[in-house]
Amino acid sequence: MGKFFGPVFYNLGFFGRLLRAAGFYIRYGQTGYKMLIKQILFTFVEALGIASLLAIGIGAAVNAIGIPFLASLSQERLIYTLLITIITRELGPLLTAFIIIARSATAIATEMAGMVISHEVEAYIAVGVDPIEYLAVPRFLGVTISVFLLNIYFSIFGLAGSFVVAQFFNPMPPSVYFGNLLLSLTLPDLIISIVKGMGFGMVISVVAVSKGFAVERATTEVPVAGLKAVGTSFGWCILLNIVLSALYYIVNGF
């Protein structure tokens, strides 16, 4: 039990420390804004290509499978609700998190671990610079903002990809198709999607930074920190997704 709850309490404490440092950083951390922008460019902008491809593929697959099936039940209009449920509410935020984990969690963990092994973190402390505020907070904010933005981008491209496939089954003007999507989109759908995106971003950044800082002396610990960051981030994001989805269905009904 201690082996499980120990890291959990450590990460919760580290998360609280990050939140406190983030407030100070936002008010006074102008020197670190360049690092924050670089983190957003790497995590969000450079991930747009793979996110676009995956989103369009998912949207197309949902329509290609869903439209014929629903048509056999004379329930074609349910395709819009199905698209919102899968792309915007459930699969979109989780796949976005997986993309960021694969790209950024490893990079952040290994970078932080390398700085610990090379004593760069000790050097920051020696000159009076808080490594949490200067190193961890820009990555925490950058990853959280990036997952939030990429989640929105994923939803837009996923729904756009579904429109292309829908034309082969039931051609219609874009205004009609996207108008029906907007009618199926509810405020709770938007809220849960945003909450998931922000939550996944926080989880990924906290785990990646904490795993990087947790190394001790050997250089062989650097790749291990990256692997641990990926595995732990996957597990916690899946668990968080289950909890948030369950709360959504409890509040709004099945």
Phi and psi restraints in degrees (value plus and minus 20) as a CYANA .aco file:
   2 GLY   PHI     -83.9   -43.9
   2 GLY   PSI     -55.7   -15.7
   3 LYS   PHI     -86.0   -46.0
   3 LYS   PSI     -48.7    -8.7
   4 PHE   PHI    -104.6   -64.6
   4 PHE   PSI     -70.2   -30.2
   5 PHE   PHI     -97.9   -57.9
   5 PHE   PSI     -43.3    -3.3
   6 GLY   PHI     -78.7   -38.7
   6 GLY   PSI     -76.1   -36.1
   7 PRO   PHI     -80.9   -40.9
   7 PRO   PSI     -53.4   -13.4
   8 VAL   PHI     -82.8   -42.8
   8 VAL   PSI     -69.1   -29.1
   9 PHE   PHI     -86.7   -46.7
   9 PHE   PSI     -55.2   -15.2
  10 TYR   PHI     -83.2   -43.2
  10 TYR   PSI     -66.1   -26.1
  11 ASN   PHI     -86.2   -46.2
  11 ASN   PSI     -55.9   -15.9
  12 LEU   PHI     -84.6   -44.6
  12 LEU   PSI     -63.2   -23.2
  13 GLY   PHI     -84.4   -44.4
  13 GLY   PSI     -60.1   -20.1
  14 PHE   PHI     -85.2   -45.2
  14 PHE   PSI     -57.7   -17.7
  15 PHE   PHI     -83.3   -43.3
  15 PHE   PSI     -63.8   -23.8
  16 GLY   PHI     -81.5   -41.5
  16 GLY   PSI     -59.9   -19.9
  17 ARG   PHI     -84.7   -44.7
  17 ARG   PSI     -58.9   -18.9
  18 LEU   PHI     -85.1   -45.1
  18 LEU   PSI     -61.6   -21.6
  19 LEU   PHI     -82.1   -42.1
  19 LEU   PSI     -62.6   -22.6
  20 ARG   PHI     -84.0   -44.0
  20 ARG   PSI     -63.8   -23.8
  21 ALA   PHI     -88.5   -48.5
  21 ALA   PSI     -51.7   -11.7
  22 ALA   PHI     -85.1   -45.1
  22 ALA   PSI     -59.3   -19.3
  23 GLY   PHI     -81.0   -41.0
  23 GLY   PSI     -63.3   -23.3
  24 PHE   PHI     -87.2   -47.2
  24 PHE   PSI     -58.7   -18.7
  25 TYR   PHI     -83.8   -43.8
  25 TYR   PSI     -63.4   -23.4
  26 ILE   PHI     -83.8   -43.8
  26 ILE   PSI     -55.7   -15.7
  27 ARG   PHI     -99.0   -59.0
  27 ARG   PSI     -60.7   -20.7
  28 TYR   PHI    -147.1  -107.1
  28 TYR   PSI     -20.2    19.8
  29 GLY   PHI    -110.2   -70.2
  29 GLY   PSI      26.4    66.4
  30 GLN   PHI     -81.8   -41.8
  30 GLN   PSI     -49.9    -9.9
  31 THR   PHI     -88.5   -48.5
  31 THR   PSI     -40.1    -0.1
  32 GLY   PHI    -119.3   -79.3
  32 GLY   PSI     -17.6    22.4
  33 TYR   PHI     -84.2   -44.2
  33 TYR   PSI     -52.4   -12.4
  34 LYS   PHI     -82.1   -42.1
  34 LYS   PSI     -60.5   -20.5
  35 MET   PHI     -86.7   -46.7
  35 MET   PSI     -57.1   -17.1
  36 LEU   PHI     -83.7   -43.7
  36 LEU   PSI     -64.5   -24.5
  37 ILE   PHI     -84.0   -44.0
  37 ILE   PSI     -61.1   -21.1
  38 LYS   PHI     -82.7   -42.7
  38 LYS   PSI     -58.7   -18.7
  39 GLN   PHI     -85.5   -45.5
  39 GLN   PSI     -60.3   -20.3
  40 ILE   PHI     -86.6   -46.6
  40 ILE   PSI     -60.2   -20.2
  41 LEU   PHI     -81.7   -41.7
  41 LEU   PSI     -63.2   -23.2
  42 PHE   PHI     -91.6   -51.6
  42 PHE   PSI     -63.7   -23.7
  43 THR   PHI    -100.6   -60.6
  43 THR   PSI     -58.7   -18.7
  44 PHE   PHI    -117.5   -77.5
  44 PHE   PSI     -80.1   -40.1
  45 VAL   PHI     -83.3   -43.3
  45 VAL   PSI     -65.9   -25.9
  46 GLU   PHI     -93.7   -53.7
  46 GLU   PSI     -30.7     9.3
  47 ALA   PHI    -115.6   -75.6
  47 ALA   PSI     -20.7    19.3
  48 LEU   PHI     -83.7   -43.7
  48 LEU   PSI     -55.5   -15.5
  49 GLY   PHI     -82.6   -42.6
  49 GLY   PSI     -75.5   -35.5
  50 ILE   PHI     -86.6   -46.6
  50 ILE   PSI     -54.4   -14.4
  51 ALA   PHI     -85.8   -45.8
  51 ALA   PSI     -60.6   -20.6
  52 SER   PHI     -82.2   -42.2
  52 SER   PSI     -66.8   -26.8
  53 LEU   PHI     -82.2   -42.2
  53 LEU   PSI     -65.6   -25.6
  54 LEU   PHI     -87.8   -47.8
  54 LEU   PSI     -60.3   -20.3
  55 ALA   PHI     -85.6   -45.6
  55 ALA   PSI     -65.7   -25.7
  56 ILE   PHI     -83.3   -43.3
  56 ILE   PSI     -59.8   -19.8
  57 GLY   PHI     -84.2   -44.2
  57 GLY   PSI     -62.5   -22.5
  58 ILE   PHI     -85.7   -45.7
  58 ILE   PSI     -65.5   -25.5
  59 GLY   PHI     -81.9   -41.9
  59 GLY   PSI     -61.4   -21.4
  60 ALA   PHI     -86.1   -46.1
  60 ALA   PSI     -60.5   -20.5
  61 ALA   PHI     -85.7   -45.7
  61 ALA   PSI     -59.7   -19.7
  62 VAL   PHI     -81.9   -41.9
  62 VAL   PSI     -63.9   -23.9
  63 ASN   PHI     -89.8   -49.8
  63 ASN   PSI     -61.1   -21.1
  64 ALA   PHI     -83.8   -43.8
  64 ALA   PSI     -54.4   -14.4
  65 ILE   PHI    -109.5   -69.5
  65 ILE   PSI     -60.5   -20.5
  66 GLY   PHI     -95.5   -55.5
  66 GLY   PSI     -60.8   -20.8
  67 ILE   PHI     -81.7   -41.7
  67 ILE   PSI     -71.0   -31.0
  68 PRO   PHI     -80.5   -40.5
  68 PRO   PSI     -58.9   -18.9
  69 PHE   PHI     -86.3   -46.3
  69 PHE   PSI     -67.4   -27.4
  70 LEU   PHI     -87.2   -47.2
  70 LEU   PSI     -51.8   -11.8
  71 ALA   PHI     -85.5   -45.5
  71 ALA   PSI     -54.2   -14.2
  72 SER   PHI     -87.4   -47.4
  72 SER   PSI     -39.5     0.5
  73 LEU   PHI    -123.1   -83.1
  73 LEU   PSI     -15.9    24.1
  74 SER   PHI      38.7    78.7
  74 SER   PSI      18.8    58.8
  75 GLN   PHI    -147.9  -107.9
  75 GLN   PSI      24.9    64.9
  76 GLU   PHI     -78.6   -38.6
  76 GLU   PSI     -53.8   -13.8
  77 ARG   PHI     -87.8   -47.8
  77 ARG   PSI     -37.3     2.7
  78 LEU   PHI     -90.1   -50.1
  78 LEU   PSI     -30.8     9.2
  79 ILE   PHI     -82.4   -42.4
  79 ILE   PSI     -52.9   -12.9
  80 TYR   PHI     -88.6   -48.6
  80 TYR   PSI     -62.9   -22.9
  81 THR   PHI     -84.5   -44.5
  81 THR   PSI     -57.8   -17.8
  82 LEU   PHI     -84.7   -44.7
  82 LEU   PSI     -61.7   -21.7
  83 LEU   PHI     -84.0   -44.0
  83 LEU   PSI     -64.8   -24.8
  84 ILE   PHI     -83.2   -43.2
  84 ILE   PSI     -62.4   -22.4
  85 THR   PHI     -83.3   -43.3
  85 THR   PSI     -67.4   -27.4
  86 ILE   PHI     -96.0   -56.0
  86 ILE   PSI     -70.6   -30.6
  87 ILE   PHI    -101.5   -61.5
  87 ILE   PSI     -69.1   -29.1
  88 THR   PHI    -102.7   -62.7
  88 THR   PSI     -59.1   -19.1
  89 ARG   PHI    -118.4   -78.4
  89 ARG   PSI     -57.9   -17.9
  90 GLU   PHI    -132.7   -92.7
  90 GLU   PSI     -88.6   -48.6
  91 LEU   PHI     -95.6   -55.6
  91 LEU   PSI     -55.6   -15.6
  92 GLY   PHI     -78.0   -38.0
  92 GLY   PSI     -76.0   -36.0
  93 PRO   PHI     -80.1   -40.1
  93 PRO   PSI     -57.2   -17.2
  94 LEU   PHI     -90.7   -50.7
  94 LEU   PSI     -63.2   -23.2
  95 LEU   PHI     -85.5   -45.5
  95 LEU   PSI     -56.7   -16.7
  96 THR   PHI     -80.1   -40.1
  96 THR   PSI     -64.2   -24.2
  97 ALA   PHI     -81.9   -41.9
  97 ALA   PSI     -60.6   -20.6
  98 PHE   PHI     -83.3   -43.3
  98 PHE   PSI     -58.6   -18.6
  99 ILE   PHI     -81.7   -41.7
  99 ILE   PSI     -65.7   -25.7
 100 ILE   PHI     -87.0   -47.0
 100 ILE   PSI     -58.5   -18.5
 101 ILE   PHI     -81.0   -41.0
 101 ILE   PSI     -67.1   -27.1
 102 ALA   PHI     -83.7   -43.7
 102 ALA   PSI     -55.2   -15.2
 103 ARG   PHI    -111.7   -71.7
 103 ARG   PSI     -69.1   -29.1
 104 SER   PHI    -120.7   -80.7
 104 SER   PSI     -53.1   -13.1
 105 ALA   PHI     -81.1   -41.1
 105 ALA   PSI     -65.0   -25.0
 106 THR   PHI     -83.1   -43.1
 106 THR   PSI     -65.3   -25.3
 107 ALA   PHI     -82.1   -42.1
 107 ALA   PSI     -65.4   -25.4
 108 ILE   PHI     -86.7   -46.7
 108 ILE   PSI     -65.1   -25.1
 109 ALA   PHI     -82.6   -42.6
 109 ALA   PSI     -65.6   -25.6
 110 THR   PHI     -88.9   -48.9
 110 THR   PSI     -55.5   -15.5
 111 GLU   PHI     -84.3   -44.3
 111 GLU   PSI     -67.1   -27.1
 112 MET   PHI     -83.9   -43.9
 112 MET   PSI     -62.0   -22.0
 113 ALA   PHI     -82.2   -42.2
 113 ALA   PSI     -62.1   -22.1
 114 GLY   PHI     -81.6   -41.6
 114 GLY   PSI     -57.6   -17.6
 115 MET   PHI     -89.7   -49.7
 115 MET   PSI     -53.5   -13.5
 116 VAL   PHI     -88.4   -48.4
 116 VAL   PSI     -66.9   -26.9
 117 ILE   PHI     -82.3   -42.3
 117 ILE   PSI     -58.3   -18.3
 118 SER   PHI    -104.5   -64.5
 118 SER   PSI     -15.5    24.5
 119 HIS   PHI      48.1    88.1
 119 HIS   PSI      -0.5    39.5
 120 GLU   PHI     -87.1   -47.1
 120 GLU   PSI     -57.9   -17.9
 121 VAL   PHI     -83.4   -43.4
 121 VAL   PSI     -60.4   -20.4
 122 GLU   PHI     -82.6   -42.6
 122 GLU   PSI     -56.1   -16.1
 123 ALA   PHI     -85.5   -45.5
 123 ALA   PSI     -60.6   -20.6
 124 TYR   PHI     -80.2   -40.2
 124 TYR   PSI     -64.6   -24.6
 125 ILE   PHI     -84.0   -44.0
 125 ILE   PSI     -59.0   -19.0
 126 ALA   PHI     -83.2   -43.2
 126 ALA   PSI     -52.5   -12.5
 127 VAL   PHI    -115.9   -75.9
 127 VAL   PSI     -10.7    29.3
 128 GLY   PHI      66.5   106.5
 128 GLY   PSI      -2.8    37.2
 129 VAL   PHI    -119.8   -79.8
 129 VAL   PSI     108.3   148.3
 130 ASP   PHI     -95.8   -55.8
 130 ASP   PSI      93.1   133.1
 131 PRO   PHI     -85.3   -45.3
 131 PRO   PSI     -47.4    -7.4
 132 ILE   PHI     -84.8   -44.8
 132 ILE   PSI     -67.9   -27.9
 133 GLU   PHI     -90.6   -50.6
 133 GLU   PSI     -61.4   -21.4
 134 TYR   PHI    -103.5   -63.5
 134 TYR   PSI     -54.2   -14.2
 135 LEU   PHI    -124.7   -84.7
 135 LEU   PSI     -65.1   -25.1
 136 ALA   PHI    -101.3   -61.3
 136 ALA   PSI     -63.2   -23.2
 137 VAL   PHI     -81.9   -41.9
 137 VAL   PSI     -65.6   -25.6
 138 PRO   PHI     -79.0   -39.0
 138 PRO   PSI     -54.9   -14.9
 139 ARG   PHI     -94.3   -54.3
 139 ARG   PSI     -57.7   -17.7
 140 PHE   PHI     -80.9   -40.9
 140 PHE   PSI     -70.7   -30.7
 141 LEU   PHI     -88.5   -48.5
 141 LEU   PSI     -60.7   -20.7
 142 GLY   PHI     -83.3   -43.3
 142 GLY   PSI     -64.4   -24.4
 143 VAL   PHI     -88.8   -48.8
 143 VAL   PSI     -61.3   -21.3
 144 THR   PHI     -83.2   -43.2
 144 THR   PSI     -66.1   -26.1
 145 ILE   PHI     -83.3   -43.3
 145 ILE   PSI     -60.3   -20.3
 146 SER   PHI     -86.3   -46.3
 146 SER   PSI     -62.8   -22.8
 147 VAL   PHI     -85.0   -45.0
 147 VAL   PSI     -59.6   -19.6
 148 PHE   PHI     -79.3   -39.3
 148 PHE   PSI     -68.8   -28.8
 149 LEU   PHI     -88.5   -48.5
 149 LEU   PSI     -61.7   -21.7
 150 LEU   PHI     -87.5   -47.5
 150 LEU   PSI     -51.3   -11.3
 151 ASN   PHI     -83.4   -43.4
 151 ASN   PSI     -64.6   -24.6
 152 ILE   PHI     -83.0   -43.0
 152 ILE   PSI     -65.5   -25.5
 153 TYR   PHI     -80.9   -40.9
 153 TYR   PSI     -61.7   -21.7
 154 PHE   PHI     -81.5   -41.5
 154 PHE   PSI     -63.7   -23.7
 155 SER   PHI     -82.5   -42.5
 155 SER   PSI     -63.9   -23.9
 156 ILE   PHI     -82.9   -42.9
 156 ILE   PSI     -67.2   -27.2
 157 PHE   PHI     -91.0   -51.0
 157 PHE   PSI     -53.8   -13.8
 158 GLY   PHI     -84.3   -44.3
 158 GLY   PSI     -63.9   -23.9
 159 LEU   PHI     -88.7   -48.7
 159 LEU   PSI     -55.2   -15.2
 160 ALA   PHI     -85.6   -45.6
 160 ALA   PSI     -60.9   -20.9
 161 GLY   PHI     -84.3   -44.3
 161 GLY   PSI     -54.9   -14.9
 162 SER   PHI     -87.1   -47.1
 162 SER   PSI     -50.7   -10.7
 163 PHE   PHI     -85.0   -45.0
 163 PHE   PSI     -60.0   -20.0
 164 VAL   PHI     -81.0   -41.0
 164 VAL   PSI     -65.8   -25.8
 165 VAL   PHI     -88.7   -48.7
 165 VAL   PSI     -55.1   -15.1
 166 ALA   PHI     -81.4   -41.4
 166 ALA   PSI     -46.7    -6.7
 167 GLN   PHI     -86.2   -46.2
 167 GLN   PSI     -44.2    -4.2
 168 PHE   PHI     -96.1   -56.1
 168 PHE   PSI     -45.1    -5.1
 169 PHE   PHI    -118.4   -78.4
 169 PHE   PSI     -62.2   -22.2
 170 ASN   PHI    -169.0  -129.0
 170 ASN   PSI      64.4   104.4
 171 PRO   PHI     -77.6   -37.6
 171 PRO   PSI     115.2   155.2
 172 MET   PHI    -176.7  -136.7
 172 MET   PSI     138.5   178.5
 173 PRO   PHI     -84.1   -44.1
 173 PRO   PSI     129.5   169.5
 174 PRO   PHI     -77.5   -37.5
 174 PRO   PSI     -55.2   -15.2
 175 SER   PHI     -82.6   -42.6
 175 SER   PSI     -57.1   -17.1
 176 VAL   PHI     -90.4   -50.4
 176 VAL   PSI     -66.3   -26.3
 177 TYR   PHI     -82.5   -42.5
 177 TYR   PSI     -72.3   -32.3
 178 PHE   PHI     -93.7   -53.7
 178 PHE   PSI     -44.8    -4.8
 179 GLY   PHI     -84.7   -44.7
 179 GLY   PSI     -61.1   -21.1
 180 ASN   PHI     -86.2   -46.2
 180 ASN   PSI     -55.4   -15.4
 181 LEU   PHI     -84.2   -44.2
 181 LEU   PSI     -63.0   -23.0
 182 LEU   PHI     -84.8   -44.8
 182 LEU   PSI     -55.5   -15.5
 183 LEU   PHI     -86.5   -46.5
 183 LEU   PSI     -50.4   -10.4
 184 SER   PHI    -103.3   -63.3
 184 SER   PSI     -37.4     2.6
 185 LEU   PHI    -103.3   -63.3
 185 LEU   PSI     103.9   143.9
 186 THR   PHI    -129.3   -89.3
 186 THR   PSI     144.9   184.9
 187 LEU   PHI     -82.1   -42.1
 187 LEU   PSI     -62.3   -22.3
 188 PRO   PHI     -79.3   -39.3
 188 PRO   PSI     -54.0   -14.0
 189 ASP   PHI     -82.1   -42.1
 189 ASP   PSI     -64.4   -24.4
 190 LEU   PHI     -85.1   -45.1
 190 LEU   PSI     -63.0   -23.0
 191 ILE   PHI     -84.1   -44.1
 191 ILE   PSI     -66.5   -26.5
 192 ILE   PHI     -87.1   -47.1
 192 ILE   PSI     -53.8   -13.8
 193 SER   PHI     -85.6   -45.6
 193 SER   PSI     -63.7   -23.7
 194 ILE   PHI     -85.9   -45.9
 194 ILE   PSI     -64.0   -24.0
 195 VAL   PHI     -81.9   -41.9
 195 VAL   PSI     -62.3   -22.3
 196 LYS   PHI     -83.4   -43.4
 196 LYS   PSI     -65.2   -25.2
 197 GLY   PHI     -79.8   -39.8
 197 GLY   PSI     -66.8   -26.8
 198 MET   PHI     -85.9   -45.9
 198 MET   PSI     -62.2   -22.2
 199 GLY   PHI     -83.5   -43.5
 199 GLY   PSI     -64.8   -24.8
 200 PHE   PHI     -82.6   -42.6
 200 PHE   PSI     -60.3   -20.3
 201 GLY   PHI     -82.2   -42.2
 201 GLY   PSI     -62.2   -22.2
 202 MET   PHI     -84.4   -44.4
 202 MET   PSI     -64.4   -24.4
 203 VAL   PHI     -80.8   -40.8
 203 VAL   PSI     -68.8   -28.8
 204 ILE   PHI     -80.5   -40.5
 204 ILE   PSI     -66.8   -26.8
 205 SER   PHI     -88.0   -48.0
 205 SER   PSI     -62.2   -22.2
 206 VAL   PHI     -83.8   -43.8
 206 VAL   PSI     -65.9   -25.9
 207 VAL   PHI     -84.4   -44.4
 207 VAL   PSI     -64.8   -24.8
 208 ALA   PHI     -83.0   -43.0
 208 ALA   PSI     -66.9   -26.9
 209 VAL   PHI     -87.8   -47.8
 209 VAL   PSI     -63.3   -23.3
 210 SER   PHI     -85.2   -45.2
 210 SER   PSI     -59.1   -19.1
 211 LYS   PHI     -86.0   -46.0
 211 LYS   PSI     -55.4   -15.4
 212 GLY   PHI     -87.8   -47.8
 212 GLY   PSI     -62.3   -22.3
 213 PHE   PHI     -92.0   -52.0
 213 PHE   PSI     -37.2     2.8
 214 ALA   PHI     -99.9   -59.9
 214 ALA   PSI     -29.0    11.0
 215 VAL   PHI     -89.8   -49.8
 215 VAL   PSI     144.0   184.0
 216 GLU   PHI    -135.8   -95.8
 216 GLU   PSI     -99.8   -59.8
 217 ARG   PHI    -148.5  -108.5
 217 ARG   PSI     -58.4   -18.4
 218 ALA   PHI     -99.9   -59.9
 218 ALA   PSI     120.7   160.7
 219 THR   PHI     -87.5   -47.5
 219 THR   PSI     -42.2    -2.2
 220 THR   PHI     -87.6   -47.6
 220 THR   PSI     -34.7     5.3
 221 GLU   PHI     -96.9   -56.9
 221 GLU   PSI     -36.6     3.4
 222 VAL   PHI     -84.5   -44.5
 222 VAL   PSI     -75.1   -35.1
 223 PRO   PHI     -84.3   -44.3
 223 PRO   PSI     -51.3   -11.3
 224 VAL   PHI     -83.8   -43.8
 224 VAL   PSI     -58.4   -18.4
 225 ALA   PHI     -82.0   -42.0
 225 ALA   PSI     -59.8   -19.8
 226 GLY   PHI     -83.9   -43.9
 226 GLY   PSI     -63.4   -23.4
 227 LEU   PHI     -84.8   -44.8
 227 LEU   PSI     -62.1   -22.1
 228 LYS   PHI     -84.4   -44.4
 228 LYS   PSI     -58.2   -18.2
 229 ALA   PHI     -82.9   -42.9
 229 ALA   PSI     -61.6   -21.6
 230 VAL   PHI     -86.5   -46.5
 230 VAL   PSI     -71.2   -31.2
 231 GLY   PHI     -81.7   -41.7
 231 GLY   PSI     -64.8   -24.8
 232 THR   PHI     -86.9   -46.9
 232 THR   PSI     -59.8   -19.8
 233 SER   PHI     -83.8   -43.8
 233 SER   PSI     -63.1   -23.1
 234 PHE   PHI     -77.0   -37.0
 234 PHE   PSI     -69.4   -29.4
 235 GLY   PHI     -81.6   -41.6
 235 GLY   PSI     -66.7   -26.7
 236 TRP   PHI     -90.8   -50.8
 236 TRP   PSI     -54.0   -14.0
 237 CYS   PHI     -87.6   -47.6
 237 CYS   PSI     -60.6   -20.6
 238 ILE   PHI     -84.3   -44.3
 238 ILE   PSI     -64.1   -24.1
 239 LEU   PHI     -83.0   -43.0
 239 LEU   PSI     -64.5   -24.5
 240 LEU   PHI     -82.9   -42.9
 240 LEU   PSI     -58.3   -18.3
 241 ASN   PHI     -83.0   -43.0
 241 ASN   PSI     -62.0   -22.0
 242 ILE   PHI     -82.6   -42.6
 242 ILE   PSI     -65.1   -25.1
 243 VAL   PHI     -83.5   -43.5
 243 VAL   PSI     -67.2   -27.2
 244 LEU   PHI     -86.9   -46.9
 244 LEU   PSI     -59.0   -19.0
 245 SER   PHI     -85.2   -45.2
 245 SER   PSI     -60.6   -20.6
 246 ALA   PHI     -83.0   -43.0
 246 ALA   PSI     -62.1   -22.1
 247 LEU   PHI     -84.2   -44.2
 247 LEU   PSI     -58.1   -18.1
 248 TYR   PHI     -80.8   -40.8
 248 TYR   PSI     -67.3   -27.3
 249 TYR   PHI     -90.3   -50.3
 249 TYR   PSI     -50.9   -10.9
 250 ILE   PHI     -87.0   -47.0
 250 ILE   PSI     -62.5   -22.5
 251 VAL   PHI     -94.3   -54.3
 251 VAL   PSI     -61.3   -21.3
 252 ASN   PHI    -122.8   -82.8
 252 ASN   PSI     -26.7    13.3
 253 GLY   PHI      65.8   105.8
 253 GLY   PSI     142.0   182.0
